[in-house]
C-alpha cells in the first residue's frame, strides 16, 4: 500500500518552508518495515533552476553517513570477528601509536569518546587527501579518551580510514559491496553521477559556512592567509556534490559524510538496525544500538547513534529512551524506535538558498516525531 501524507505533519513542514527555514522537506514514517505516512513538499532546488521535491528526490545525508554506512560496516566486521570493539585503533592504524592516542579503542571512536576534536579543516592541514589520516593522528586530543562524549567528525573519518585499511578497498566500494548491492539500493551512493543532478536536492552556495569557521579559528589552522589563500573554496551552488568540505577534500566518500539517498532507500538502511527486519546483521548485533554505552558520561550513546535518553536530543518527548537517531548538517534526520519497529525520516536541505546563519530546525524535528507517534497511535 502506498504511504499517504498526514495532514498535520505536512502542515508542520509547509510552515517551515513558508518561514524560509528550508526550501523543501520530505518525510517518511514507517512501522514494521512499511512506510505508513510520507509526503514531499517545496522545491528541492531553487537556484539555478527550480525542481519540485518528490519522494524520489535524493538528498545529501551528511552526518547520517556515520551510522548508516560507517557504523553498519563496522558492525558487520565485528560480527564476523575481523574487528573487535575494545581493540586499540593503533593495532590497525600505526599512525595512532603515540603516547596520548595509543589507548583509543574502536568502541571509543564509535561512541564519540575518543578525545579527538569535533572538527578540523583537513583541507588546510594536510597536503593532500593521502595525508589526512596523519594530520588527524598528529593533532592534539581535547580530553582524555573515555572521559567525555564529544561528537567528532574526525573520529568517524578515522573509522573510514580503518575500514579501507582492513579491507584493501575504498569506502565507496566497500559500501557498494557490503550494503548497497545486497539491499538492491538504486539511489543510494557516494559521488552521484552527473546525469542524476536534476533529481538531487541542492545545498549551500559555496563554502560560506565552513570558510567563516576557518576564518574565526585561523590561529589553529596556520594563519589567516592560509584560509584566504586556499584554492579549494567553492563558490557555485553545491548541487550533486557532497556539501561537507572535508568529505569533498577526501574525494566525496568519507567515514563521517558523503552519503546520498532518498527517503525510501534511507528506510531500507534504517531497517538494518532493527532485529526482525535486518538483512545484514544478527539479532544480537542489532541490540547493541539500543544500549547506552556511555552511562556515566554527559550524553547517552550507543554504537554510532545518539539515544533519546540524551537531554535535549532531537528525539523529542514521544520517543522512548532507548530509541536511537542521528541528524545531518544539511537538514536530515533519522530516528528509530526498534522495540516498536518504527522509523522516522526527515530530509530537508536547509543550507540551500539561505543566508547565514542557517535555521536551527531541532524544534521542528522534535515536533515531527511527536506528531508522527500520534498519527501512528490513532490509526
Secondary structure as the mmCIF struct_conf table of DSSP 4:
data_model
#
loop_
_struct_conf.conf_type_id
_struct_conf.id
_struct_conf.beg_label_comp_id
_struct_conf.beg_label_asym_id
_struct_conf.beg_label_seq_id
_struct_conf.end_label_comp_id
_struct_conf.end_label_asym_id
_struct_conf.end_label_seq_id
STRN STRN1 UNK A 4 UNK A 4
HELX_RH_AL_P HELX_RH_AL_P1 UNK A 7 UNK A 18
TURN_TY1_P TURN_TY1_P1 UNK A 19 UNK A 20
BEND BEND1 UNK A 21 UNK A 21
BEND BEND2 UNK A 23 UNK A 23
STRN STRN2 UNK A 24 UNK A 31
TURN_TY1_P TURN_TY1_P2 UNK A 32 UNK A 33
STRN STRN3 UNK A 34 UNK A 45
BEND BEND3 UNK A 47 UNK A 49
STRN STRN4 UNK A 51 UNK A 52
TURN_TY1_P TURN_TY1_P3 UNK A 55 UNK A 56
STRN STRN5 UNK A 58 UNK A 58
STRN STRN6 UNK A 59 UNK A 62
TURN_TY1_P TURN_TY1_P4 UNK A 63 UNK A 63
HELX_RH_AL_P HELX_RH_AL_P2 UNK A 64 UNK A 65
HELX_RH_PI_P HELX_RH_PI_P1 UNK A 66 UNK A 71
HELX_RH_AL_P HELX_RH_AL_P3 UNK A 72 UNK A 80
TURN_TY1_P TURN_TY1_P5 UNK A 81 UNK A 81
BEND BEND4 UNK A 82 UNK A 82
TURN_TY1_P TURN_TY1_P6 UNK A 85 UNK A 86
BEND BEND5 UNK A 87 UNK A 87
STRN STRN7 UNK A 88 UNK A 88
HELX_RH_3T_P HELX_RH_3T_P1 UNK A 89 UNK A 91
TURN_TY1_P TURN_TY1_P7 UNK A 92 UNK A 92
HELX_RH_3T_P HELX_RH_3T_P2 UNK A 94 UNK A 96
BEND BEND6 UNK A 98 UNK A 98
TURN_TY1_P TURN_TY1_P8 UNK A 99 UNK A 103
STRN STRN8 UNK A 105 UNK A 105
HELX_RH_AL_P HELX_RH_AL_P4 UNK A 106 UNK A 110
TURN_TY1_P TURN_TY1_P9 UNK A 111 UNK A 112
BEND BEND7 UNK A 114 UNK A 114
BEND BEND8 UNK A 118 UNK A 118
HELX_RH_AL_P HELX_RH_AL_P5 UNK A 122 UNK A 125
BEND BEND9 UNK A 126 UNK A 128
HELX_RH_3T_P HELX_RH_3T_P3 UNK A 129 UNK A 131
HELX_RH_AL_P HELX_RH_AL_P6 UNK A 132 UNK A 138
BEND BEND10 UNK A 139 UNK A 139
HELX_LH_PP_P HELX_LH_PP_P1 UNK A 140 UNK A 141
BEND BEND11 UNK A 142 UNK A 143
TURN_TY1_P TURN_TY1_P10 UNK A 145 UNK A 146
BEND BEND12 UNK A 147 UNK A 147
HELX_RH_AL_P HELX_RH_AL_P7 UNK A 153 UNK A 167
BEND BEND13 UNK A 168 UNK A 169
HELX_RH_AL_P HELX_RH_AL_P8 UNK A 171 UNK A 175
HELX_RH_PI_P HELX_RH_PI_P2 UNK A 176 UNK A 180
TURN_TY1_P TURN_TY1_P11 UNK A 181 UNK A 184
BEND BEND14 UNK A 186 UNK A 187
STRN STRN9 UNK A 189 UNK A 190
BEND BEND15 UNK A 191 UNK A 191
HELX_RH_3T_P HELX_RH_3T_P4 UNK A 194 UNK A 199
STRN STRN10 UNK A 200 UNK A 200
STRN STRN11 UNK A 205 UNK A 205
TURN_TY1_P TURN_TY1_P12 UNK A 206 UNK A 207
HELX_RH_AL_P HELX_RH_AL_P9 UNK A 208 UNK A 216
TURN_TY1_P TURN_TY1_P13 UNK A 217 UNK A 217
HELX_RH_3T_P HELX_RH_3T_P5 UNK A 218 UNK A 220
BEND BEND16 UNK A 221 UNK A 222
HELX_RH_AL_P HELX_RH_AL_P10 UNK A 224 UNK A 228
TURN_TY1_P TURN_TY1_P14 UNK A 229 UNK A 229
TURN_TY1_P TURN_TY1_P15 UNK A 231 UNK A 232
BEND BEND17 UNK A 236 UNK A 236
STRN STRN12 UNK A 237 UNK A 237
BEND BEND18 UNK A 240 UNK A 241
HELX_RH_AL_P HELX_RH_AL_P11 UNK A 245 UNK A 249
TURN_TY1_P TURN_TY1_P16 UNK A 250 UNK A 251
BEND BEND19 UNK A 252 UNK A 252
BEND BEND20 UNK A 255 UNK A 257
STRN STRN13 UNK A 259 UNK A 261
HELX_RH_AL_P HELX_RH_AL_P12 UNK A 263 UNK A 270
HELX_RH_3T_P HELX_RH_3T_P6 UNK A 271 UNK A 273
BEND BEND21 UNK A 274 UNK A 274
TURN_TY1_P TURN_TY1_P17 UNK A 275 UNK A 277
BEND BEND22 UNK A 279 UNK A 281
HELX_RH_AL_P HELX_RH_AL_P13 UNK A 283 UNK A 287
HELX_RH_3T_P HELX_RH_3T_P7 UNK A 288 UNK A 290
BEND BEND23 UNK A 291 UNK A 291
BEND BEND24 UNK A 293 UNK A 293
TURN_TY1_P TURN_TY1_P18 UNK A 295 UNK A 296
BEND BEND25 UNK A 297 UNK A 299
STRN STRN14 UNK A 301 UNK A 301
BEND BEND26 UNK A 303 UNK A 305
STRN STRN15 UNK A 306 UNK A 307
TURN_TY1_P TURN_TY1_P19 UNK A 308 UNK A 309
BEND BEND27 UNK A 310 UNK A 310
TURN_TY1_P TURN_TY1_P20 UNK A 311 UNK A 312
TURN_TY1_P TURN_TY1_P21 UNK A 314 UNK A 315
TURN_TY1_P TURN_TY1_P22 UNK A 317 UNK A 318
BEND BEND28 UNK A 319 UNK A 319
TURN_TY1_P TURN_TY1_P23 UNK A 321 UNK A 322
STRN STRN16 UNK A 324 UNK A 328
TURN_TY1_P TURN_TY1_P24 UNK A 329 UNK A 331
STRN STRN17 UNK A 332 UNK A 337
HELX_RH_3T_P HELX_RH_3T_P8 UNK A 338 UNK A 340
TURN_TY1_P TURN_TY1_P25 UNK A 341 UNK A 341
STRN STRN18 UNK A 342 UNK A 348
TURN_TY1_P TURN_TY1_P26 UNK A 350 UNK A 353
HELX_LH_PP_P HELX_LH_PP_P2 UNK A 355 UNK A 355
BEND BEND29 UNK A 356 UNK A 357
HELX_LH_PP_P HELX_LH_PP_P3 UNK A 358 UNK A 359
HELX_RH_AL_P HELX_RH_AL_P14 UNK A 362 UNK A 377
TURN_TY1_P TURN_TY1_P27 UNK A 378 UNK A 378
#
